Amino acid sequence: MFVMISQDANAFLRFRANFVGYLTNNGVLVKSYVILPSKSKSVKSIFSFDFFKILFAWNGNQKIYVVYGSLPILFFLIFQPFSRKIIIFTGLGSIFNNNLKIISFPLINFLLLINIRYIKKVVFLNESDRDIFFKNVHQIKKFLVNVLPGEGVDFDKYRLCDPDQRKDVLPSLGFVSRLTYEKGFSDFKNLVRDLVLIKRNFPYRQLFLMGSNSGLNPSRIGAVELQDFISENGITHIENYDQADAIVLMSKIDIICLLSKHEGVPFVLLEALRTASIIILSDIHAHRAVFRDACMARLGIVWAADGESLSRCYVQAWRMHQSSDVQSLLASRSAVLNKLSAGSVWPQWRTNIFS
């Protein structure tokens, strides 16, 4: 049985979409639950009878859990059932770098200590999460741990557009992600403010926000603050859209800002790499892990180090936009994406999880 627990439905709907087809075709039962209320009718709450029936069922069947985000991790470790299981953790950066860390470390260590004999394997979706876990949690042996490269991306599920239509003399600029502080919204807001000083020499034609305001996420942007920001700067907000259209919509943004502070699987980065847009990217481990040994100069990436002026990054991205060759850019990115495609990733999951 494959059980997914998340803070809200948006956090794993794409992950689940990639997994479910493969799992059900191979006879695996998949269940999905959220901790916070969800508008999605296809995802049940943890407060349903169905969830507690699974959670506390005593049986010898192996269960595989995917646990997304800080609240689900604490919830899961408190209420995890005493059954043989594999745990897949992602989004650990937030729980180990916020105000909960004082209580979370001892609590996690204690809960793992009393349940360690029921855990068959712990899987992380990037090395950064694994290293954070080992640094702060001492009850998991290293031989139980594996790292897998996300869930893979299947671009056959997306509608694509002609990349040659992208090229305009003046670029558009946009922030793409859930609209929360931990995703870097404040950094983008400061960038828009600073553009007033440089837009005469480095003009843009349009500003975008692409993403939802994340419902009950405690890190979400206030509705009034968001509306004021949009109104004052003439920003086009793309909020509700079919995931199959994500790449087409991103292609309207010539310079994409992905400024997240923490990531498990940077899925939105994989989508952005399928466009011909220049990408300003926060310099975090999960983003670096996507590229490995790739030649960054050919990929249209501008790294934004922590504390660095984003206006400088924008100027660099603006100049890249003026000189980039679309077909060459897409060819270089294709080599990176091929290693993270569903066809490349699934054999690793079969070998390490489902065998």
DRENNUBA-48861 format. One line per field, with one value per residue (C-alpha): residue in three letters; x, y, z; residue number from 1. Coordinates in steps of 0.05 Angstrom, whole numbers. Example, Ala and Ser with C-alpha at 12.3 -4.5 7.8 and 13.67 -1.06 7.14 Angstrom:
<rs>
type = ALA:SER
px = 246:273
py = -90:-21
pz = 156:143
seq = 1:2
</rs>
This chain:
<rs>
type = MET:PHE:VAL:MET:ILE:SER:GLN:ASP:ALA:ASN:ALA:PHE:LEU:ARG:PHE:ARG:ALA:ASN:PHE:VAL:GLY:TYR:LEU:THR:ASN:ASN:GLY:VAL:LEU:VAL:LYS:SER:TYR:VAL:ILE:LEU:PRO:SER:LYS:SER:LYS:SER:VAL:LYS:SER:ILE:PHE:SER:PHE:ASP:PHE:PHE:LYS:ILE:LEU:PHE:ALA:TRP:ASN:GLY:ASN:GLN:LYS:ILE:TYR:VAL:VAL:TYR:GLY:SER:LEU:PRO:ILE:LEU:PHE:PHE:LEU:ILE:PHE:GLN:PRO:PHE:SER:ARG:LYS:ILE:ILE:ILE:PHE:THR:GLY:LEU:GLY:SER:ILE:PHE:ASN:ASN:ASN:LEU:LYS:ILE:ILE:SER:PHE:PRO:LEU:ILE:ASN:PHE:LEU:LEU:LEU:ILE:ASN:ILE:ARG:TYR:ILE:LYS:LYS:VAL:VAL:PHE:LEU:ASN:GLU:SER:ASP:ARG:ASP:ILE:PHE:PHE:LYS:ASN:VAL:HIS:GLN:ILE:LYS:LYS:PHE:LEU:VAL:ASN:VAL:LEU:PRO:GLY:GLU:GLY:VAL:ASP:PHE:ASP:LYS:TYR:ARG:LEU:CYS:ASP:PRO:ASP:GLN:ARG:LYS:ASP:VAL:LEU:PRO:SER:LEU:GLY:PHE:VAL:SER:ARG:LEU:THR:TYR:GLU:LYS:GLY:PHE:SER:ASP:PHE:LYS:ASN:LEU:VAL:ARG:ASP:LEU:VAL:LEU:ILE:LYS:ARG:ASN:PHE:PRO:TYR:ARG:GLN:LEU:PHE:LEU:MET:GLY:SER:ASN:SER:GLY:LEU:ASN:PRO:SER:ARG:ILE:GLY:ALA:VAL:GLU:LEU:GLN:ASP:PHE:ILE:SER:GLU:ASN:GLY:ILE:THR:HIS:ILE:GLU:ASN:TYR:ASP:GLN:ALA:ASP:ALA:ILE:VAL:LEU:MET:SER:LYS:ILE:ASP:ILE:ILE:CYS:LEU:LEU:SER:LYS:HIS:GLU:GLY:VAL:PRO:PHE:VAL:LEU:LEU:GLU:ALA:LEU:ARG:THR:ALA:SER:ILE:ILE:ILE:LEU:SER:ASP:ILE:HIS:ALA:HIS:ARG:ALA:VAL:PHE:ARG:ASP:ALA:CYS:MET:ALA:ARG:LEU:GLY:ILE:VAL:TRP:ALA:ALA:ASP:GLY:GLU:SER:LEU:SER:ARG:CYS:TYR:VAL:GLN:ALA:TRP:ARG:MET:HIS:GLN:SER:SER:ASP:VAL:GLN:SER:LEU:LEU:ALA:SER:ARG:SER:ALA:VAL:LEU:ASN:LYS:LEU:SER:ALA:GLY:SER:VAL:TRP:PRO:GLN:TRP:ARG:THR:ASN:ILE:PHE:SER
px = 0:25:2:14:7:15:1:-46:-68:-26:38:34:-20:33:74:13:-6:61:60:-11:-12:51:32:-39:-15:31:-23:-5:-62:-52:-84:-76:-91:-82:-75:-103:-171:-170:-215:-195:-250:-200:-159:-186:-172:-133:-194:-233:-250:-215:-148:-151:-170:-106:-63:-78:-88:-42:-19:43:36:89:66:102:92:108:108:110:126:136:67:58:127:112:42:67:121:72:18:57:29:69:75:132:142:185:184:197:211:213:210:254:289:230:220:295:303:244:221:198:269:280:225:226:296:285:215:235:294:249:195:244:278:214:194:260:249:187:223:251:280:281:285:301:291:355:421:408:347:387:446:400:367:433:459:399:369:411:364:368:425:458:448:373:377:374:368:325:320:248:191:212:176:131:126:76:24:37:14:75:83:130:191:208:146:180:232:214:263:237:230:173:192:154:153:131:113:63:56:89:148:189:183:218:159:190:253:213:174:240:265:203:215:288:271:248:321:346:287:309:371:342:267:215:148:105:106:75:57:42:18:-37:-39:-34:-98:-83:-7:20:73:23:20:-37:-94:-90:-14:-19:-74:-38:26:-11:-49:9:55:5:21:-15:-32:-41:-72:-119:-96:-94:-26:-22:-18:38:94:53:38:110:133:99:150:218:255:228:245:248:271:251:289:278:258:248:236:241:187:172:245:239:177:214:272:224:214:264:261:321:316:338:348:360:426:401:424:359:367:441:426:384:444:501:560:522:555:516:537:494:431:407:412:429:445:420:462:431:433:455:421:368:372:442:415:360:411:450:387:365:431:424:355:381:436:409:397:331:346:416:386:332:382:427:368:342:405:393:319:330:365:305:251:201:235:302:277:226:277:311:246:230:298:301:228:184:231
py = 0:70:125:199:251:325:393:411:381:427:401:333:332:332:281:236:246:217:160:135:111:71:42:22:-11:-53:-73:-23:9:85:129:205:249:320:352:420:429:421:444:383:331:277:283:261:291:255:264:214:145:115:146:122:53:50:85:39:-26:-80:-125:-153:-118:-68:5:60:131:196:252:324:385:402:390:322:299:314:285:222:208:216:172:125:54:-5:-40:-55:7:50:125:176:245:310:383:373:439:478:436:437:512:542:556:484:456:463:412:374:343:310:289:257:221:193:170:137:102:67:49:35:-40:-27:17:-20:40:116:151:224:260:301:298:362:333:271:310:354:292:257:321:327:257:200:141:121:78:100:32:43:107:119:180:179:236:256:224:240:286:263:318:278:303:376:420:453:515:537:565:612:652:672:720:794:851:872:814:799:782:737:698:626:586:581:651:641:674:610:607:675:721:777:774:782:839:875:862:896:955:960:957:1029:1050:1009:1000:1059:1020:950:957:902:898:861:831:765:725:652:611:606:638:570:568:556:552:592:622:648:720:761:775:850:852:810:852:917:890:868:933:981:947:928:854:799:743:673:636:579:537:465:434:410:484:502:502:542:594:597:608:676:697:711:716:668:677:613:638:583:577:502:448:373:361:426:405:475:482:420:452:518:483:459:532:577:628:654:630:667:612:612:578:520:448:419:466:451:376:381:402:359:368:406:467:524:576:541:533:605:601:660:638:683:672:684:759:778:836:808:871:849:781:813:854:791:754:814:811:735:745:793:745:675:627:592:526:520:534:482:430:441:436:374:336:355:337:270:246:266:241:189:138:148:154:98:41:69:70:-1:-25:12:16:-35:-94
pz = 0:-18:29:18:74:60:89:32:-34:-78:-47:-79:-133:-188:-150:-143:-216:-237:-188:-189:-261:-252:-184:-201:-265:-221:-172:-116:-76:-70:-16:-9:51:73:142:125:92:17:-40:-80:-79:-101:-37:31:99:152:196:154:179:119:141:212:189:149:200:257:219:246:189:159:92:74:72:36:60:25:76:52:95:168:198:163:186:259:253:219:270:327:298:254:256:281:214:166:124:79:93:38:68:29:49:110:101:129:192:210:197:233:303:313:310:386:399:334:341:408:390:324:356:411:363:316:374:396:325:291:284:240:190:131:94:94:27:14:-52:-49:-12:26:62:77:106:148:175:194:227:273:280:308:309:235:212:147:114:118:78:3:-41:-104:-155:-146:-183:-254:-301:-358:-410:-450:-399:-418:-474:-506:-549:-604:-567:-624:-606:-540:-567:-554:-550:-482:-433:-386:-314:-267:-201:-208:-146:-90:-61:7:42:43:-33:-38:-50:-7:-49:-113:-82:-65:-136:-166:-120:-141:-215:-211:-208:-267:-314:-359:-379:-372:-388:-384:-417:-365:-295:-276:-214:-229:-170:-117:-49:-15:25:99:93:153:108:57:34:64:15:25:17:-46:-77:-62:-93:-156:-163:-150:-200:-255:-247:-285:-236:-265:-207:-228:-286:-310:-294:-367:-387:-338:-390:-441:-387:-363:-434:-431:-379:-410:-343:-291:-217:-175:-107:-58:8:14:-35:-35:-109:-148:-197:-220:-241:-285:-318:-327:-361:-415:-435:-469:-413:-374:-301:-238:-188:-113:-98:-55:-57:-87:-147:-155:-153:-217:-258:-230:-278:-332:-363:-331:-383:-436:-394:-385:-309:-264:-193:-137:-75:-7:8:-63:-97:-144:-186:-207:-224:-265:-305:-319:-340:-383:-421:-429:-457:-510:-533:-522:-579:-566:-601:-570:-501:-508:-533:-472:-425:-458:-438:-365:-367:-400:-336:-295:-342:-318:-363:-329:-258:-255:-260:-198:-160:-182:-158:-93:-69:-103:-110
seq = 1:2:3:4:5:6:7:8:9:10:11:12:13:14:15:16:17:18:19:20:21:22:23:24:25:26:27:28:29:30:31:32:33:34:35:36:37:38:39:40:41:42:43:44:45:46:47:48:49:50:51:52:53:54:55:56:57:58:59:60:61:62:63:64:65:66:67:68:69:70:71:72:73:74:75:76:77:78:79:80:81:82:83:84:85:86:87:88:89:90:91:92:93:94:95:96:97:98:99:100:101:102:103:104:105:106:107:108:109:110:111:112:113:114:115:116:117:118:119:120:121:122:123:124:125:126:127:128:129:130:131:132:133:134:135:136:137:138:139:140:141:142:143:144:145:146:147:148:149:150:151:152:153:154:155:156:157:158:159:160:161:162:163:164:165:166:167:168:169:170:171:172:173:174:175:176:177:178:179:180:181:182:183:184:185:186:187:188:189:190:191:192:193:194:195:196:197:198:199:200:201:202:203:204:205:206:207:208:209:210:211:212:213:214:215:216:217:218:219:220:221:222:223:224:225:226:227:228:229:230:231:232:233:234:235:236:237:238:239:240:241:242:243:244:245:246:247:248:249:250:251:252:253:254:255:256:257:258:259:260:261:262:263:264:265:266:267:268:269:270:271:272:273:274:275:276:277:278:279:280:281:282:283:284:285:286:287:288:289:290:291:292:293:294:295:296:297:298:299:300:301:302:303:304:305:306:307:308:309:310:311:312:313:314:315:316:317:318:319:320:321:322:323:324:325:326:327:328:329:330:331:332:333:334:335:336:337:338:339:340:341:342:343:344:345:346:347:348:349:350:351:352:353:354:355
</rs>
